[in-house]
Amino acid sequence: MVFLHNSIPLTRSLIKNTTKILLQPSVSTTIPNTQYSKRLFHATSRKLNNKPEEDDAATLADITKSLSPSDLNSLRKIRNIGISAHIDSGKTTFTERVLYYTGRIKDIHEVRGTDQVGAKMDSMDLEREKGITIQSAATFCSWQKDDKEYHFNLIDTPGHIDFTIEVERALRVLDGAVLVVCAVSGVQSQTVTVDRQMKRYNVPRIIFINKMDRMGANPFRAIEQLNSKLKIPAAAIQVPIGAESELKGVVDIINREAIYNKGVKGNTIEKGPVPDELKELVEEKRQVLIETLADVDEEIAELFLEEKVPSVEQIKNAIRRTTIARTFTPVLMGTALGNTGVQPVLDAVVDYLPDPANILNTALDVDNNEAKVNLVPSIDKPFVGLAFKLEEGNYGQLTYIRVYQGRVRKGDYITNVKTGKKIKVSRLVRMHSEEMEDVNEVGSGEICATFGIDCSSGDTFTDGKVRYSMSSMYVPDSVISLSVTPDTKSLTNFSKALNRFQKEDPTFRVYFDPESKETIISGMGELHLEIYIERMKREYNVVCKTGQPQVSYRESVNGGAEFDYVHKKQSGGAGQYGRIIGNFSSYEDASGNRNENIFETAVVGGRIPEKFLAACKKGFIESCEKGPLIGHKVLGVKMLINDGATHAVDSNELSFMTATKHAFRKSFLESDPIILEPIMNLVVTSPTEFQGNVIGLLNKLAAVIQDNESGHDEFVVKSECTLSTLFGFATSLRSCTQGKGEFTMEFSHYAPNSKTMFKKN
């Protein structure tokens, strides 16, 4: 599946390179030829755990029994969580409060604050200037609950669709997540995308409804949208005290107690009785919570049928079971910017999200026909880790690794399973945004980083005792392309920048189009490419001119012509002489498509020797490379030579090759020449409510609708459309479907361009 399937650059060098081609918004594209069999990048879409949770339970129980008490004790204190949401829902602001309340930072700074510092997790200058998260940032912190200290490995992810790969690779290695939803806007387009990503990697989540202090905030409407749009049973475990600007705190409906944030920055928690005006609402929402849990948990269902009221402990245990099983999602609420309701979310992370021992992680045994192996999060087992993110740091390539099994120490040798290369771990660090803290050892379930390892994103490392390979992450296809031309003085740095960015970001792709002589960069959106062009300027001092890649048209003919051409050139001594006679016509295959050119000879009696006919064929092939109309390739023509004449002295290969080129050009222009343009197979998928909008958009583009399939929630339209009318289609589709429409596109064939016809000369 591809999110907002929009496009991969359609260049001539790539149609042969790919079987599926996606279009880009607001840019011209070059249609590739069909010469190569593989794409430059391979996108994998494999789930980590395809078995239902109930099937995993027995396996997890066996794994837990095999763990030592020290392993269990350390794993129960670890939570690997990500913060995800639609853009501008308050992820980074929320993360800033988490770091402050856990004591990881000493003061709070806003994403676009007046103090010119910016949020801790937005370490790039571009992030602080634009007020958005561009790269996922990792950190670690500790939280005290019930006199126990829990260790959080936390990753703040971007919300913009252009940086979706950062969310993909974070969720690939995390055990749980906090999904932040705006109390005013509710479930938005990127919320749906993030939910789909969480489901792809089987990541349990809790939901924090943020911005409760804004005008128009309605958490219960947002919960309704969570149930209807995301198709996940969700229920509130809190209700707000006050509303909008009068928000004072929240009520924990499980324990029936009010929670207030006191102090300038809300770092003091005060608990008290439920306000009288909220008691009825609290009981109502508590009953909704119990009923929702009864639908997904057997223990609560039995109590519900027996009309017994479950205890606080029973409710919490049921929430934890169903959250880890991904059959229920608890919903909390507050305002990160207003310093309200953040600490209860940290308690909920401890109570309801899984530790590494609660998640079944599998690998493939390379030495045993890639048989599935269940990984055991014990430090006594052979080391298995996954490199999920690469960055260029001050000390070389910084590689983020999630340790799934065993442990890794500073000075150990680890082996890249893909390459078989053995590497020494010279330095181990834990990341705190752009800062590092050196450590000597990292155990199972932890996330760390190291330097000096040459690898790619998605590579598996072991200690050499086993050869296990983890499944790779899903890489979406590019949706937009630009041609880039650097200053001549910056070619070396330009090449370095492109190589580095490609290695760091699998969705940033680069290739050279030999037909248009352009360097094409492709990415997930206009902002995505804009950021990389700006980074080239700042980090490598490379100034690039950008433009739209060209569409590769083709030239052909509708008619035919006879030719009798004599090439004669006399000079002092041997000259040139070649005469060819035949006919020139259009050519279509059995399917009626113009996908190739045909050269034939039917010369009898040795009128033209074979070596001269070979020269004629060479002249024909060269003529097809650059047509006489607009200089693009020629397709769908046939040239037959059935007679000719030679000269005993002056005839040679050059003479007949030249004669063929002149005959080709003259006959082509006399045979009703036309321009062919690429026709694409376009498949659009969208929620049923937008069917009218999508059909209207396709009609506006003069697309020929081939098929229309309607399902319960969504519909699929298959059509054919000219590439030239599809420029900007991704943007138009997003606009008319509220960002929920998706499309894929692949090259079908070339067809005459009705707007550009050429008369006979």
N, C-alpha and C positions, 0 to 999 in steps of 0.2 A: 504494500500500500504506500502511496506517496501523498504527503500532505499538500493540499492545494496544488495538485499535480499541474504544473504549469509548463515547464519546458526545459529541455536541454538544448544548447545551441545547435541549430540545424545547419551545420556547415558541410561543404562538399567533402571535406576530408573525414567527415564523421558518419554520413549515412551508411557507408560501408562499415562503419565502426560500431554500429549499434542496431539492435533490433527494435528498440522502443525509443521514440524520440519525443521529447516534451517541449512545448513552446514557451517563449519568454515574454513577459509583459513589456510593452512599450519599446521594443527594440526590433530592428531588422535582423534577419537570420540568414545564414548561408546554408543551402541544402548540400549535404555531403554526398559524395558518390558512394557506390556500394562495393568497396574494395576490401575492407578489413572485416574480420569476424568478431572482434572483441571491442568492448568499450574501454575507455581509458580507466574508468573506475567501476568497480563491481559493488552494487548495493545489495546487502543481505538483509533479509527480513525474517529472522528466525527467532521464535520465542525461546526464552530460557527454560521455562517449565510449561509444558503443554498438558501435563496430567492435572486432573482436578485436585483440589486441595485435600479432599477426603482420601484420595489414593496416596497422597504424599504423607499423610499422618502416620501410617505404620512405619514407613521408611524413616521419617524424622524421629519417631520414638526409638527406633533401633540405634540411630546415630547418637541420640542424646544419651542412651545407656552406655555407649562406648566411650563417652567423654569422661575425663577425670574430674573430680570435684574442683580442682583449681581451674580447669578449662571452663567448666560451667559457671564458676564464680566470676571469672573475668569476662566471659561473653555476655552474661546477664547485665553487666554494667555498660555495655556498648550499644549505641544507637547510631546507625548510619542513615542520615536523613537528607533529603533535598527540599529546597523551597522553590515551588513552581507556581506559575499563574499567568494570566493574560497580562499583556504589557500595561504598566501603570496601575497595577492593582495593589502595589505596596510591598512587593517581595523584599527588595533591598532595605526598605525602611523597617520592615519586620525583623529582618536578619540583624540589622544594626541594634535593635532593642534586645534581641536574644544575646548578642555578644556583650552588651552592657550589663544586663541583668545577671549573666553568668560570670561577670567579672573579667571577661576577656579583653575588653577595652575600658578605658577610664572615663570616657565622655562620649556623648552622642553627637554625631554630625549628620546633617541631612544630605539627601541625594543632591539637591541643588541649594545648599545652604549659603548664607551670606558670609560665612567665615572662610570661604574659599578652601575648605579642607575636603569636604565630600565624604560620602559613606565609606567605611573601611573596606567593604568588599568590592567597591568600584575603584580599583587601583589604577586603571589606565586613565591618562589625561583625557582621552576622547570620551570615556564613560562619564567623567565628571563634567566635561563641557556640555555634552548632549543630554545628561540626566537619564541615561538608560544603561542597562547592563549589556555588555557586548560579549564578554567571556564569562563562563562559569568560574566561580572562585571557591576554593576549598578552605575550610578552617576547622579548628577543633576547640571545644570548650567543655566545661564541667558544670553539672547542675546537681544541687543537693535536694533530695526528696526523702522524707521519712528517715533522716539521719544517715542516708546512704548517698554516695557520690556516683553519678553516672557520667560516662564519657560520650560526648556527641562528636561525631565526624559530620560536618555540615557543609553542604554545597549550595550556594546561591546561584540559580540559573537565570538566563535571560528570558524575557517574556515575548520579545519580538519574534515573529515567524521567521524572519531572515536568519536568526541565529539558533534555529531549532536543533541543529546537530549538537549544540552544547547541552541541551536538555536530554537528548538521546543518550549521550555517553555518560551523563551523570546518573540517569535512571538505570542505565545498564548495570551499574555496580552498587547501587544503593539498596537498602533493605526496606525503607519506608520513605514517606514524603509528607510534607505539609502543603496542601493545595490552598492557596490564598484566593479568595473570591471577593470582589467588590460588593458591598452591601447595596449600592445604588444601581450599578449596571448588571449585577447578577452574573449568570453564566454567559460569557462572551465567546467569540470565535476561537481565540487561542486557548481558552479554558477547555473547550471541546477537544482541541488538538492535544493539549497536555494530558487530558484524561485518556485519550487514545494511546498516547505513549506509555502512560503508567500501566494500562491494561496489557500492552504489548510485552512489557517486562515483568508483569505480575507483581507490581509494587503496591502494597497496602498504603492507604493514606488516611490522614485526618484532615478536616477542612476548617480553615479559619476565615470567617466572614469579617473582612477588614472594612475600615472607613465607616464605622457605625456612627460617627459623629457628624457625618455629612448630611446635608438636606436631602430628603428623599430616601434615606436609608431604610430598607425593609428586609431584614434577615430571613423572615419566613417566606417571602416571595422567592428569595434566592434558593432556599431549601426546596421549594416546589420545583424550581427549574433544575436543581441537581437531580431530583427524582425523575423528572420528565425528559430532560435533554441528555443527561449523562447515563440514564438507565441504571443508577445505583441506588439501593435503599439507603437513605440518609435521614438522620433525625437530630434535632438539637439536643445537646446536653447542658445548654445554658440558655437563659433568656436575659435580655438587656434590662438594666435599671435606668429608666429614662430613655430619651430618644433624641437623635440628632445632636444639637449643641447642648442639650440637657443630659447627655449620657454621663452617668456617674459610676457605673460598674456593671457587673453581671451577677446573675444568680446561678449557682451550681444546682441544677434540678435533681441530680442524683443524691447529693448530700443535704439538699434543701438548706443551703446557706448562701448568704450574699457575700460577694467578694469586691472590695474596693481598693483601688490603687491610690495611695497617698504619697505626698512628697512632690517636689517640683518635677521630678522625672518618673514618678510612679513606681519607685523602687521599694516602697513599703506596702506590704499587703495587710489589709485589715479585713477580718471576717465578722459577720454578724447575722442576725435573723433576717428572714425574707420579709421585705416591706409588705405591709398589709394589702396594698393595692395590687400586688403581684401574686399573692398566694393562689388565687384561682387560676391564673395563667400558668403558674409553675406546675400545679397539679395536672392541668390539662396537657401540657407539653410532656410531663413525666409519663402520663398514660400513653401518649403517642409514641414516646420512646420505647416503652415496654411492649406495646403492640407491634411496633416495627421489628424489635428484636425477636418477638415470638414467631414472626414469619420466617426468620432465618436461623434461629437457634433452638435446638430441641429442649434443652433444660428450661429455658424461659417459656417455651410453648407449653410444656407440661404444667408448669406453675400457672400459666394463664388459663388453661383449660380447667384446672382445679380451682380457679378463682382465688388463688393465693397471691399475695403481694411479694415479689422477690425482694430480697435484702439488698443493701447497698453493695455488698461484696459480690453477690450473685449477678447483679447488673453489670458491675465493672468487669467481672470475669467473662460474661457473655459478650460485652463490647470488645474485649481483647480478642476472644476467640474468633468472632465474626469479622473483625477488622483485619486480622492476619489472614483469614480465609478469603478476604476480599468480597464478602457478601453483605457488608454493612460499612457505613462510614459515619463516625461521630462528627458533629458540627459544633464548633466553638465560635465565639464572636467577640469583637472588641475593636479598638482602633490603635494601630501601631504608632501613628503620628501623635495621637493623644495619650500615649503611654498607658493604655488601658487594656487589660485582658491578655497580655502576652505571657505572663508567668503561668497561668493555667494551661496554656498550650504546651509549655515545656513539661508540666506535670502529665499532660495527656500523652505526650511523646513517650514518656517513661512507662505510663500505665498501659497504653494501647498499641503502640507500634512494636514490631518484632525486634528481637536481638538477633545476631547472626546465627544462633543455634536454632531459631524458629523458621529459617528459610532454607529450603532444599536447593542447593546449587549443584549442577551437574557439569561434567566435562566429558570429552571424548578421548578414549585411550588410543593414541596413534599406533601403538605397537600391537593392538588387538582389534584390528579392523574397525577402528573408531567406535568401539562399544561404549555405551554410556556408563559413566562412573559417577557415583554420588560422592561429593567431596565432604570430608569430615573436618570441621573447624577446630582441630586440635593442634597444638604446637609440636606434638610428638610425631605428626604425620609428615610425609615429604612435602616440601614447599611447592605451592601452586599460586601464582599471582597473575593478574591481568593488567596490562598497560592500557589504560583507557583514555588518556589525554596527554598530549605533548605540547610543550611550550619552549620557546627559545629564551633561555635565561642568561644572566650575566656570566654563568660558568658553563655555558653550552646548553645542550638539550636537557630540559627538565621533564622527566617522565613520571606521571602519576600512576601508582600501582595500587590495586585493591588486592589484599592478601586473603585468599579463600581457604587455604589449608597450610598448616605448618607455620614457620616463621622465617624471617630473613634478618640477618645480622650484618652490621657494618663489617666489611672485609670478606663476606661470603662470596662464593662464585655461583652465579645463576646462569641457566641455559635458556636461550631463545628457542622454543620448540619449532618455530617455523624455519629458522635458518640453521639451527644446530650450533650456533655460535655461543661460546662460553665467555661470560663477562664477570668482572670483579665489581662488587658493590663498594665503591670507594667512599660514598657519603649517603647517609639516610637522613631525611628531614620530614618533619610535619609542617604543612603549609598553614599560614595564617594570612590569607589574601596574598600579597606579594612578599610577605615576610616569611622567614624559615626558622625552624627550631630543630637543631641537630638531635638525633636520637641514635642509640646504639643498636636497638632491636625493635622490630615490629611483628606482632603476633597475628593470629587468625582473626578475621573480621575487621582488621584495621585498614586504614587508607594512609599511604605515605607517598613520598616522592624521592627520586634519586637522580644523580647526574651521571654523565659519561656512558649512557647506554644508547647504542644506535639501534632503533627499532621503529616500527610503525604503530599507529593507533590500532588497538585490537590484538596485539601480539601477546601470547601466553608465555610466562616464564616459570621454570621449575628448578629444583636443585640438581637435576640430572639423574635422580634416582627413578623418576617416572617421566613419561612423555605424554602428558595430558594437554589437550587443547580446549580452551573455552570457546563457546560460540561467539561470533562477532556481533557488533551492534548494527542496527538498521541505518542505512545511509540514504537519505532522500535524494532524488534527482534534482539537478539544478533547474532553475526556473527563468533565469534571465542571463543575457550575455552582452558583453561590450567588447569592441576592438580597442586595444591599447597600443599606443606608440610612444616609447620613451625618448628622451633626449639622447642624441648620439653619444654624448659623454657618459651617460649613465647605464650603458648596456650591461656591464658586469654586475653592478648592484641590482639592476632590474631582474636579471636572471637569478641572483641570490634571493631576492625578495620573493619571487614567484615560487622558487623551490621550497623555501621555508614555509610560506603560507599554505602550499599544497600539502605539506607533511603534517602541519598542525591541524588543518581543517579539511576533512574529506569532501565537504560540499563545495569547496573552492577549487575549480578545475581550470586548467590551462591547456591550450593546444594551438598549434600553428596551422592555419588554413593555406595549403599550397596554391589553391586557385586564386584567392584574393590577396595572398601574401600578407595576411593579417595575423597578429597574435590575438587570440580570443580568450577572455577570462569569463567564467561562468559562475554564478552563485545563486543564492536563495532569494534574492530580491535586490532592489535598487540600493537600499541602505547598506546591505551586505557588501556590495562591490564598492560603494562610496567609502566605506570604512577602510577597506583594503587599499584603495588608491590613496587615501589620506595617510595610511600607515607607511606606504612606500615613500611618500614625500617626507614624513617626519623621521622615520627610522632608518631610511636608506638614502635620503636626499635624491630621490628619483621623481622627476616631474613628468607625468604622463598626459598625453592627449587622448581623450576617449571619443569614440564614435560608435555608430551602429554597424554591426556586421552586415555584409551584403548578402542578398538572396541570390543564389546561383540559378539563373535561368538557363534554358537550353534553346537551341535554334533547330528548326526542322523545315520541311516543305510539305505542302498539301498536294502538289501536282508532280509533273515530271517533264523531262526535256531530253531531246537527242543531242549528242555532241559529236563533232568531228573536228578535233583540234590538232593543229600542227605547231610544234615548237621548233623554231629555226633560228639559229644564231651563228653568224659567220664571222670569222676573224682570220688573221693571218695564220694559216696552218689548219689543224683539225678544228671543226666547229661543233655545234650541237644540233641534233636533229632527232625529233620524235613525233610520231603521229599516232593518235589513239582515236578510236571510233566506238561509240556505244550509246547507252542511255542511262539517265539519272532519274530516280523516282523516290517517293516516300516508302517507308517500310514499317509495318506493324506486325507484332507477333500474334499468336493464336488468340490471345486475350484482348487484342485490340490496343495494346500498349506500345508506346515507342520507347523501348528500353535499350536498343542496341542498333549498331550500324552493320551493314553487309557490303562486302566487296567481292565481286565474282568476275571470273574471266571465262570467255568462250571463244578463244582464238584458235583457229584451225590452220593447218598447213604451215605452221611455224612462222606465221607472218610477224609475230613478236616473240623473241626468245624468252625463255623462262626467267633468266636473270633480269631482263627488262621489266617483265610483269611483276616480279618481286619489288622492283623499284617503284612501279605504279602503286602497289599496295601500300608501300611506305608513304608515298605522297598523299594517298587517300587518308591514312591514319593521322598524318600531321595536319591535314586540312580540317579534320573533324575536331581537333583539339581547340581550334579557335575559328569560330564561324565568321562569315563575311558581314553579318548584320551588326551585332553588338559585341563581338569578340568572345562570346561564351561558347561552350562546347556544343557540338552538333549531335543530335540524336534522331533516330528513326529515318535514316536515308539509306538508299541502296544504289551502288554504282556497278554497272556491268560494262566491261570492255570486251567487245566481240570482234574487233578488227583493228588494223593499224598498218604502219609501214616503218621501215628502218632504212638507214643509209649505211652503206658499207664502211664508211670512214667516220662519219660524224656522230653516229648514234652511240650512246652510252647510258649508264644508269641515271646520271644526273639529268640528262635530257628528258627521259621518260617520267621521272619523278616531277620535274618542273612542268611537263605537259599535263600530267594528272592534276596538279594543283590548280593550274589555270582553267582546265576543263571543269573541275569541281566548282570553282568560284562562279564561272559563267553559267553553268547549268543550274546551280543552286539559286541564283538570283532570277532565273527564268522559270522556276518551278513553284511559283506562289509561296515564297518563304514566310514562315510564321515564327513567333516566339512561344516556347513552351514554358509553363510555370509549374512549380510543384503542387500537387494535390495531396492533402493530408487526411488520414483517417482520424477523426476526432471523437473521443468518447467523454461525455460529461456526466458526472454523478452529483446529485444534489438532493437535499431534503424535498419531499413532495410539495411542500408549501410554496416552493419557488419554481415550480414547473412552468408556469406561464411566463415568468421573467426569463427563464433560460431559453425556452422556445422562441420567444420574441427576440432575444439577443442573437440566436442562430439565424433566424430569418433576416435580421438586419445585416448579417454578414454574408447573406446569399448562400448559406450552407445547404447541402442536399441531405436531408434527414433520411437515413437508411432504416433505422429501427428505434423503437421507443418501448422500454420495459419499465413498468411501474410496480414497485413493491409496497410493503406496508408503511415504511418510513421514508424511503427514498426512491428515486427513479433514475434510469440510465438512458441517455440519448446517444445513439451512434449516428455519425454523419460524415460527409466528405466536404472539405472546404479548402479553398486556395490559401496557401501560406501567406500571401501578401495581405489578405484581409484579416488575418489572425493577430497582427501586431497589436499589442495592448489587450489581448483577450483575457489574460490572467487578471488584470486589474478590473476589467469590466465584469468578469464573472464574480470576483470577490465582492464588487459593489452591489450586484443585483441579488446575491445570495447571502448577504451579511457575513461574508468570509467563510461560508460553509461549503461552497461548491468546490468540486475537484475535477480535474480533467487530465487525460493522457492523450498523446498524439503521436502518430507514427507516419512516416512517409509511405504513400501509396503508389503514386505514379505521376508522370508528367502529362499535362494536357494543354492544348492551345490557349493562349491568352487572348480573350476576345477583344480586349481593348487595344491591342497592338498588332495589327495585321499589316503585312507588307504587300504592295502591289508588284506585279511583274515590271521589270525595268525594260 
